[in-house]
Amino acid sequence: MKIDIFETLQNEILEGQLQPGDRVKEAELANRFGLSRTPIREALRRLETRGLLVHEPYRGMVVAQLEASAIGELYVMREILDSSAARLAAQHATDAEIAAMEAQIARDRKILDDPLKLAASNRAFHIAIYRAAHNRFLVKASDTLTESLALLGPTTLSAKGRSERSIKEHEDIVAAIKQRDGDRASAAARDHIRAAFQVRLLQLDQTIIETDPVGNALDNTD
């Protein structure tokens, strides 16, 4: 079976197996996949062109990290697109699509203690809303953000209490969609993204606190 190295590494970044800042070593990948360095090198170049990898002095290829300003810009776009998707879903979602969203929320309540599984389910939930909007151009616009979202780092659902609040916010969005209330669905989706952004900012602040002025992680063993 032929392995598509580009697609494999892209998926590992999108799914969080490779995190922002992680080194991606050509020799290790060649050994892992049992291939020569030529196809590995080509895949890494393609990922660099897509902005998923960057070349850093003394480190080589690493998974790209978003600057704080870029993170803010990304959440602004998420707020615009998600609120639009929720509004359109309130108009166009089928009963079956709404029932599927409700069922997913019920399943998510059973995995509150597993942030990684919940994060994957969260992505599926938002995709479901976009599909329920039944607007191909909105879906296409959302797809362009997918790779950038993967560069945000660890999920905000790992923050204390965030998973419960996130599911409640999802319930509010779906309830408004079910009632065909576009204004309320849009507002609920916007509030949901803003809440996630606030948690992301707290995570960034904590990262700054835990690093010294030259960027080295502080020893937290004391």
BAFI-3210 file (N, C-alpha, C; in Angstrom, 3 decimals, decimal comma, padded with zeros to 6 digits):
// residues 222
n [1|2|3|4|5|6|7|8|9|10|11|12|13|14|15|16|17|18|19|20|21|22|23|24|25|26|27|28|29|30|31|32|33|34|35|36|37|38|39|40|41|42|43|44|45|46|47|48|49|50|51|52|53|54|55|56|57|58|59|60|61|62|63|64|65|66|67|68|69|70|71|72|73|74|75|76|77|78|79|80|81|82|83|84|85|86|87|88|89|90|91|92|93|94|95|96|97|98|99|100|101|102|103|104|105|106|107|108|109|110|111|112|113|114|115|116|117|118|119|120|121|122|123|124|125|126|127|128|129|130|131|132|133|134|135|136|137|138|139|140|141|142|143|144|145|146|147|148|149|150|151|152|153|154|155|156|157|158|159|160|161|162|163|164|165|166|167|168|169|170|171|172|173|174|175|176|177|178|179|180|181|182|183|184|185|186|187|188|189|190|191|192|193|194|195|196|197|198|199|200|201|202|203|204|205|206|207|208|209|210|211|212|213|214|215|216|217|218|219|220|221|222]
n.u [000,842|000,664|002,034|000,925|002,849|002,692|-000,104|-000,455|001,170|000,004|-002,565|-001,849|-001,003|-003,353|-004,984|-003,763|-001,739|000,804|002,122|002,073|005,299|006,616|009,354|010,086|011,665|013,577|015,167|014,171|011,542|011,952|012,988|010,823|008,771|009,992|011,195|013,047|014,854|014,022|011,129|010,173|011,358|010,149|007,452|007,649|008,384|006,071|004,274|005,433|005,018|002,271|002,088|002,034|004,345|007,470|010,796|013,269|016,147|018,857|017,127|015,662|012,974|009,830|006,585|004,385|003,757|001,201|001,212|000,259|-001,359|-002,288|-003,810|-005,930|-007,067|-007,868|-009,877|-011,741|-012,568|-013,641|-015,781|-017,377|-017,952|-019,015|-021,256|-022,773|-023,182|-024,763|-027,038|-027,991|-028,375|-030,531|-032,502|-032,389|-031,724|-032,430|-034,885|-033,729|-030,996|-030,867|-031,651|-029,488|-027,442|-028,327|-028,132|-025,389|-024,497|-025,508|-023,933|-021,462|-021,561|-020,830|-018,138|-016,762|-014,498|-012,397|-010,535|-009,273|-010,757|-013,163|-012,522|-012,170|-014,774|-016,009|-015,081|-016,395|-019,014|-019,211|-018,719|-021,023|-022,946|-022,228|-022,726|-025,447|-026,248|-026,398|-025,001|-022,759|-020,655|-020,143|-019,262|-016,942|-015,450|-015,074|-013,488|-011,013|-009,977|-009,382|-006,790|-005,337|-006,608|-005,657|-003,192|-003,436|-002,764|-002,872|-006,154|-008,784|-010,611|-009,441|-009,150|-010,144|-013,460|-014,270|-015,165|-017,737|-019,090|-018,840|-020,374|-022,881|-023,166|-023,231|-025,677|-027,399|-027,088|-028,092|-030,697|-031,768|-031,540|-033,295|-035,690|-035,930|-034,934|-033,153|-031,732|-031,203|-029,777|-027,510|-026,443|-025,910|-023,959|-021,957|-021,392|-020,406|-017,958|-016,611|-016,365|-014,677|-012,426|-011,699|-010,839|-008,688|-006,994|-006,373|-004,925|-002,725|-001,650|-000,886|001,090|003,036|003,676|004,855|007,270|010,660|012,424|013,933|012,569|012,624|011,231|010,063|011,093|008,778|008,744|009,028]
n.v [-001,203|002,117|004,937|008,160|010,606|013,377|013,772|012,153|013,390|015,908|015,302|014,425|016,780|018,306|016,783|017,053|015,371|016,061|018,851|022,505|023,862|021,452|019,452|018,280|015,735|014,883|012,538|010,813|010,483|009,229|006,809|005,903|005,530|003,901|004,827|006,551|009,663|011,504|011,573|012,267|014,728|016,242|016,186|017,610|020,100|020,825|021,028|023,129|025,151|025,345|026,542|025,098|024,057|025,425|026,648|026,745|028,386|026,398|024,447|023,294|021,908|022,705|022,383|024,953|027,913|030,048|033,598|035,833|037,945|036,893|034,786|036,140|037,318|035,039|033,999|036,039|035,652|033,089|033,663|035,249|033,474|031,169|032,192|032,995|030,531|029,225|030,829|030,383|027,655|027,552|028,259|026,354|023,735|020,254|018,189|015,780|016,402|018,166|016,474|014,744|016,426|016,912|014,338|013,977|015,839|014,646|012,338|013,517|014,373|012,155|011,933|013,876|013,912|013,487|015,362|015,292|013,467|014,792|017,172|016,318|015,495|017,922|019,339|017,884|018,499|021,249|021,130|019,814|021,800|023,640|022,115|021,808|024,337|024,461|025,799|026,026|027,773|029,001|026,810|026,246|028,545|028,155|025,883|026,864|027,814|025,643|024,414|026,446|026,543|024,230|024,985|026,285|025,055|023,184|021,978|024,134|022,892|021,462|023,090|023,866|023,172|024,058|022,209|021,399|023,850|024,409|022,411|023,109|025,534|024,594|023,262|025,454|026,672|024,678|024,449|026,912|026,733|024,616|025,804|027,465|030,022|032,342|034,679|034,261|031,873|032,664|034,559|032,904|031,197|033,051|033,942|031,577|031,187|033,464|032,917|030,707|031,943|033,634|031,763|030,734|032,973|033,118|030,762|031,411|033,514|032,084|030,472|032,371|033,173|030,867|030,727|031,827|035,003|034,419|032,501|029,874|027,001|027,180|025,580|023,664|021,998|022,515]
n.w [000,000|-000,990|000,590|001,280|002,081|002,476|002,911|005,150|007,143|007,154|008,137|010,689|011,834|011,697|013,351|015,747|016,591|015,928|017,315|017,446|017,184|017,468|016,378|013,113|011,782|009,048|008,678|010,655|009,798|007,345|008,193|009,719|007,812|006,051|003,691|001,093|001,466|-000,395|-001,211|001,295|001,787|-000,235|000,586|002,984|002,024|000,648|002,777|004,098|002,244|002,436|004,849|007,173|008,195|009,276|008,707|011,077|012,366|013,480|014,370|012,349|010,425|011,797|013,306|012,518|014,494|015,616|015,800|018,482|017,545|015,151|016,075|017,300|015,010|013,670|015,344|015,080|012,442|012,718|014,376|012,721|010,562|011,861|013,192|011,029|009,790|011,716|011,704|009,079|009,245|010,957|009,238|007,183|008,030|008,164|009,837|010,496|010,503|012,654|014,730|014,702|015,603|018,211|019,230|019,114|020,992|023,296|023,342|023,700|026,328|027,698|027,490|028,835|030,408|028,749|027,008|024,451|022,858|023,038|021,767|019,128|018,592|018,888|016,673|014,701|015,349|014,727|012,003|011,262|011,671|009,707|007,421|007,700|007,146|004,473|002,385|000,018|-000,460|001,947|003,392|001,968|002,544|005,246|005,208|004,463|006,783|008,293|008,429|009,668|012,139|013,285|014,136|016,481|018,832|021,970|022,853|024,011|025,521|027,492|029,629|032,967|033,643|031,153|029,207|030,050|029,936|027,242|026,004|026,961|025,653|023,040|023,165|023,420|020,920|019,159|020,128|019,409|016,641|016,193|016,880|014,808|014,953|013,729|014,487|017,237|017,118|015,695|017,491|019,689|018,642|018,118|020,732|021,754|020,350|021,205|023,923|023,839|022,810|024,905|026,787|025,393|025,369|028,079|028,316|026,735|028,244|030,507|029,445|028,885|031,473|032,395|031,110|030,706|030,131|027,801|026,593|027,565|029,097|032,409|035,482|037,007|039,178|041,844]
ca.u [000,000|001,463|001,760|001,003|003,511|002,122|-001,431|-000,310|001,679|-001,015|-003,600|-001,301|-001,020|-004,749|-005,571|-003,062|-000,673|001,963|001,708|002,890|006,607|007,248|010,299|009,765|012,988|013,564|015,745|013,253|010,384|012,386|013,084|009,474|007,968|010,768|011,346|014,212|014,588|013,493|009,691|009,975|011,749|009,122|006,259|007,925|008,351|004,664|003,677|005,977|004,320|000,915|002,164|001,926|005,699|008,403|012,192|013,854|017,598|019,355|016,125|015,142|011,536|008,963|005,183|004,248|003,012|000,568|001,461|-000,936|-002,224|-002,911|-004,836|-007,076|-007,677|-008,503|-011,123|-012,684|-013,135|-014,484|-017,016|-018,186|-018,415|-019,853|-022,553|-023,502|-023,587|-025,858|-028,225|-028,476|-028,858|-031,875|-033,421|-032,330|-031,425|-033,524|-035,162|-032,741|-029,718|-030,997|-031,661|-028,114|-026,698|-028,757|-027,573|-023,962|-024,338|-025,754|-022,737|-020,350|-021,664|-020,238|-016,676|-016,313|-013,186|-011,407|-010,489|-008,881|-011,929|-014,179|-012,080|-012,480|-016,218|-016,338|-014,868|-017,479|-020,234|-019,201|-018,875|-022,441|-023,688|-021,936|-023,447|-026,876|-026,502|-026,670|-024,427|-021,454|-019,620|-019,809|-018,461|-015,627|-014,751|-014,676|-012,407|-009,734|-009,486|-009,152|-005,381|-004,910|-007,144|-004,805|-001,981|-003,748|-002,170|-003,765|-007,557|-009,258|-011,492|-008,690|-009,234|-011,106|-014,843|-014,596|-015,902|-019,154|-019,655|-018,884|-021,521|-024,077|-023,230|-023,703|-027,111|-028,091|-027,071|-028,996|-032,068|-032,199|-031,711|-034,508|-036,825|-035,861|-034,681|-031,850|-031,026|-030,712|-028,756|-026,311|-025,891|-025,384|-022,712|-020,975|-021,009|-019,619|-016,604|-015,986|-016,009|-013,497|-011,304|-011,288|-010,064|-007,423|-006,157|-005,873|-003,887|-001,547|-001,080|-000,250|002,311|004,010|004,090|005,660|008,516|011,524|012,547|014,541|011,678|012,804|010,211|010,521|010,983|007,606|008,750|009,064]
ca.v [000,000|003,323|005,924|009,564|011,227|014,711|013,655|011,573|014,412|016,948|014,814|014,385|018,168|018,715|016,032|017,380|014,435|016,934|020,115|023,669|023,865|020,127|019,276|017,232|015,377|014,149|011,210|010,000|010,157|008,250|005,531|005,510|005,077|002,992|005,449|007,399|011,022|012,349|011,860|012,930|016,134|016,876|016,365|018,683|021,357|021,140|021,458|024,459|026,059|025,519|027,285|024,209|023,892|026,527|026,274|027,589|028,215|025,470|023,432|022,658|022,024|022,561|022,738|026,399|028,444|031,328|034,732|036,228|038,770|036,004|034,020|037,025|037,457|033,762|033,908|036,973|034,983|031,994|034,258|035,664|032,316|030,279|032,824|032,939|029,140|028,931|031,537|029,681|026,339|027,750|028,361|025,266|022,406|019,287|017,621|014,722|017,040|018,690|015,317|014,234|017,343|016,652|013,045|014,161|016,519|013,626|011,489|014,310|014,432|010,937|011,976|015,160|013,784|013,168|016,555|015,011|012,909|015,842|018,135|015,730|015,542|019,335|019,677|017,255|019,251|022,492|020,750|019,489|023,053|024,187|021,318|022,095|025,657|024,199|026,855|025,483|028,793|029,169|025,636|026,430|029,573|027,535|024,924|027,564|028,064|024,379|024,201|027,441|026,148|023,179|025,600|026,991|024,360|022,322|022,372|024,898|022,012|020,910|024,041|023,452|023,594|024,519|021,203|021,477|025,103|024,313|021,586|023,923|026,498|023,836|023,044|026,713|026,866|023,721|024,787|028,037|026,208|023,793|026,719|028,268|031,397|032,652|035,692|033,654|030,885|033,421|035,142|031,809|030,750|034,114|033,895|030,355|031,430|034,455|032,232|029,887|032,858|034,082|030,673|030,682|034,066|032,710|029,757|032,117|034,221|031,096|030,059|033,438|033,115|029,667|030,788|032,926|036,014|033,921|031,507|028,530|026,601|027,218|024,332|023,724|020,845|022,938]
ca.w [000,000|-001,108|001,629|000,899|003,231|002,669|003,510|006,488|008,069|007,239|009,048|012,048|012,325|011,867|014,461|016,984|016,941|015,848|017,903|017,104|017,819|017,374|015,284|012,139|011,287|007,780|008,842|011,455|008,968|006,350|008,903|010,140|006,687|005,224|002,381|000,926|001,922|-001,475|-001,061|002,590|001,599|-001,057|001,417|003,939|001,278|000,374|004,037|004,377|001,329|002,968|006,103|008,323|008,713|009,041|008,960|012,108|012,518|014,496|014,708|011,151|010,212|012,968|013,064|012,680|015,626|015,300|016,684|019,240|016,699|014,171|016,787|017,421|013,688|013,352|016,099|014,477|011,271|013,200|014,885|011,573|009,798|012,668|013,447|009,764|009,583|012,639|011,211|007,900|009,678|011,515|008,101|006,210|008,574|008,169|011,160|010,728|010,847|014,020|015,627|014,761|016,473|019,582|019,620|019,334|022,282|024,329|023,396|024,226|027,782|028,255|027,339|029,380|031,043|027,718|026,158|023,072|022,176|022,974|020,758|017,820|018,453|018,740|015,260|013,939|015,635|013,961|010,602|011,082|011,544|008,384|006,433|007,869|006,571|003,053|001,558|-000,369|-000,408|003,355|003,744|001,352|003,312|006,510|004,948|004,367|008,141|008,982|008,720|010,653|013,440|013,829|014,663|017,729|019,962|022,749|022,890|025,161|026,301|028,614|030,742|033,992|033,485|029,802|028,443|030,433|029,408|025,788|025,635|027,221|024,556|021,877|023,366|023,130|019,464|018,528|020,533|018,575|015,276|016,190|016,939|013,585|015,366|013,170|015,288|018,479|016,762|015,346|018,722|020,515|018,018|018,328|022,142|021,939|019,866|022,085|025,172|023,544|022,639|026,237|027,398|024,645|025,860|029,392|028,084|026,245|029,380|031,364|028,760|029,085|032,871|032,621|030,360|031,118|029,078|026,569|026,001|028,082|030,063|033,788|036,215|037,875|040,090|043,251]
c.u [000,878|001,043|001,921|001,557|002,932|000,787|-001,353|000,143|000,688|-002,102|-003,100|-001,248|-002,448|-005,384|-004,836|-002,014|000,686|001,509|002,594|004,194|007,324|008,197|009,845|011,073|012,906|014,051|014,803|012,039|010,746|012,467|011,698|008,666|008,712|010,964|012,665|013,848|013,933|011,989|009,371|010,250|010,688|007,850|006,455|007,898|006,915|003,963|004,177|005,271|002,910|000,901|002,054|003,280|006,508|009,810|012,796|015,357|017,926|018,351|015,626|013,645|010,767|007,537|005,003|003,437|002,444|000,976|000,146|-001,899|-002,967|-004,016|-006,102|-007,813|-008,432|-009,838|-012,172|-013,366|-014,037|-015,826|-017,945|-018,781|-019,345|-021,227|-023,403|-024,021|-024,780|-027,148|-028,828|-029,018|-030,258|-032,915|-033,523|-032,099|-032,649|-033,744|-034,131|-031,394|-029,754|-030,972|-030,258|-027,251|-027,045|-028,171|-026,079|-023,691|-024,526|-024,544|-021,566|-020,383|-021,018|-018,708|-016,105|-014,907|-012,092|-011,350|-010,145|-010,039|-013,001|-013,813|-012,400|-013,983|-016,687|-016,164|-015,994|-018,789|-020,306|-019,317|-020,343|-023,282|-023,464|-022,690|-024,951|-027,241|-026,833|-026,244|-022,986|-020,333|-019,205|-018,936|-017,046|-014,808|-014,255|-013,495|-011,044|-009,133|-009,044|-007,696|-004,874|-005,399|-006,271|-003,550|-002,223|-003,092|-003,199|-005,184|-007,910|-010,155|-010,772|-008,712|-010,357|-012,490|-015,236|-015,434|-017,395|-019,812|-019,806|-020,098|-022,824|-024,250|-023,700|-025,213|-027,905|-028,177|-028,102|-030,452|-032,607|-032,415|-033,021|-035,762|-036,882|-035,693|-033,263|-031,056|-030,420|-029,628|-027,433|-025,636|-025,268|-024,059|-021,605|-020,472|-020,118|-018,169|-015,880|-015,550|-014,754|-012,256|-010,789|-010,443|-008,705|-006,475|-005,575|-004,772|-002,599|-000,857|-000,330|001,062|003,409|004,561|005,070|006,940|009,337|011,716|013,151|013,756|011,873|011,743|010,799|010,312|009,832|007,576|008,736|007,661]
c.v [001,255|004,346|007,328|010,321|012,602|014,625|013,115|012,621|015,551|016,539|014,784|015,782|018,602|018,032|016,246|016,387|015,118|018,319|021,264|023,671|022,531|020,084|018,125|016,895|014,462|012,715|010,288|009,573|009,108|006,868|005,006|004,912|004,117|003,505|006,216|008,812|011,898|012,610|012,551|014,425|016,890|017,147|017,515|020,047|021,789|021,645|022,844|025,501|026,352|026,279|026,426|023,940|025,153|026,022|027,258|027,331|027,298|024,380|022,677|022,871|021,801|022,897|024,214|026,753|029,806|032,400|035,124|037,039|037,908|035,177|034,860|037,176|036,186|033,621|034,894|036,322|033,825|032,529|034,646|034,464|031,419|030,889|032,818|031,532|028,790|029,594|030,801|028,291|026,445|027,829|027,065|023,866|021,502|018,789|016,548|015,303|017,585|017,553|014,746|015,114|017,090|015,343|013,170|014,851|015,522|012,707|012,234|014,398|013,215|010,936|013,305|015,096|013,434|014,322|016,269|014,429|013,978|016,876|017,619|015,781|016,982|019,781|019,119|018,006|020,522|022,219|020,458|020,749|023,668|023,420|021,603|023,469|025,553|025,366|026,462|026,502|029,094|028,009|025,780|027,464|029,007|026,595|025,606|027,848|026,786|024,177|025,196|027,090|025,093|023,746|026,371|026,338|023,539|022,868|023,154|024,036|021,337|021,839|023,622|024,038|023,969|023,499|021,249|022,721|025,035|023,507|022,349|024,953|025,820|023,583|024,295|026,966|025,965|024,019|025,924|027,599|025,433|024,665|027,659|029,753|031,774|033,652|035,078|032,623|031,570|033,987|034,065|031,305|031,778|034,102|032,691|030,567|032,443|033,833|031,386|030,768|033,353|033,022|030,568|031,766|033,738|031,680|030,413|032,867|033,261|030,617|031,086|033,408|031,979|029,634|031,964|033,879|035,504|032,744|030,097|028,214|026,615|025,877|024,454|022,608|021,250|023,124]
c.w [000,000|-000,071|001,062|002,106|003,524|003,399|004,933|007,499|008,234|008,229|010,488|012,660|012,615|013,070|015,774|017,414|016,859|016,279|017,416|017,889|017,772|016,183|014,396|011,430|010,074|007,952|009,610|010,633|007,918|006,980|009,279|008,985|005,766|003,813|002,304|001,353|000,857|-001,343|000,260|002,438|000,799|-000,251|002,394|003,251|000,993|001,643|004,432|003,497|001,831|004,291|007,348|008,968|008,421|009,342|009,941|012,196|013,695|014,891|013,493|011,029|011,518|012,553|013,411|013,920|015,246|016,305|017,362|018,375|015,682|014,818|016,940|016,102|013,300|014,070|015,584|013,278|011,685|013,688|013,742|010,854|010,603|012,941|012,184|009,496|010,470|012,179|010,013|008,258|010,267|010,402|007,306|006,773|008,515|009,594|011,507|011,129|012,267|015,029|015,780|015,659|017,936|020,091|019,903|020,664|023,431|024,465|024,011|025,750|028,456|028,159|027,849|029,952|030,042|026,716|024,698|022,268|022,003|021,918|019,358|017,556|018,245|017,290|014,400|014,133|014,788|012,462|010,302|010,924|010,168|007,296|006,499|007,329|005,084|002,159|001,231|-000,255|001,035|003,824|003,193|002,112|004,634|006,325|004,898|005,747|008,850|009,376|009,761|012,051|014,100|014,489|015,955|018,937|020,719|022,841|024,157|026,050|027,456|029,824|031,695|033,736|032,065|029,027|028,764|029,850|027,892|025,330|025,867|026,111|023,262|021,972|023,022|021,625|018,798|018,889|019,675|017,125|015,182|016,206|015,737|013,877|014,925|013,983|016,542|018,195|016,445|016,587|019,606|019,961|018,235|019,779|022,432|021,508|020,747|023,401|024,980|023,412|023,993|026,939|026,707|025,128|027,227|029,265|027,605|027,374|030,292|030,763|028,952|030,502|033,104|031,804|030,841|029,943|027,782|026,017|026,482|029,121|031,454|034,457|037,202|038,902|041,550|043,830]
res [m|k|i|d|i|f|e|t|l|q|n|e|i|l|e|g|q|l|q|p|g|d|r|v|k|e|a|e|l|a|n|r|f|g|l|s|r|t|p|i|r|e|a|l|r|r|l|e|t|r|g|l|l|v|h|e|p|y|r|g|m|v|v|a|q|l|e|a|s|a|i|g|e|l|y|v|m|r|e|i|l|d|s|s|a|a|r|l|a|a|q|h|a|t|d|a|e|i|a|a|m|e|a|q|i|a|r|d|r|k|i|l|d|d|p|l|k|l|a|a|s|n|r|a|f|h|i|a|i|y|r|a|a|h|n|r|f|l|v|k|a|s|d|t|l|t|e|s|l|a|l|l|g|p|t|t|l|s|a|k|g|r|s|e|r|s|i|k|e|h|e|d|i|v|a|a|i|k|q|r|d|g|d|r|a|s|a|a|a|r|d|h|i|r|a|a|f|q|v|r|l|l|q|l|d|q|t|i|i|e|t|d|p|v|g|n|a|l|d|n|t|d]
***
